[in-house]
Amino acid sequence: MLRAQIQETLEALRHRGVVCEVIGSFARTSALIDAESDLDILVESKGGLSEADVWDVAWAHLRDVDVDLVFADHLPATKVALMKEHARE
């Protein structure tokens, strides 16, 4: 159920031009996922949306898990590159 919500969220964000991918524990397909877990999404480009708009889209689709949006433009490029190494699209 959570994986379906995650996919729905990514599709909704991408439909609006947001370039994003899952990072953290949810990026590992073998990870045990439950309502106590939180979802980390790396946002590389907001696609013309404000950060508040990106949050609104994420919250509208994720009902059963907490989400943390990590905006790449707030981080050094080296840190973003490390996150992307362990990301899942």
C-alpha positions, 0 to 999 in steps of 0.5 A: 500500500505504501509503495503504491502511494509513493509511486503515485506521489512521484508520478504526480510530482513528475507530471508537474515537471518536478525532477525527483527520486526516492532516497534513504531506506525506501530506496532499497527495495528490500527494506521493510516499509511500515507506517513508522518509516519516513520517506525521503525524496530528493528534489533536483528541480522544482519544475517551476513550482514553489517549494510550498507547491511541491510540499502540497503535491507530496502531502496530497498523495502521501496519507500513510507515511511522513515525508521529507523533501530534500531540495538539491539546490540547498545542498553542495553538489557533492552531497547530492551526488552521494544521495543519487548513488543510492537513489531509486527512481 
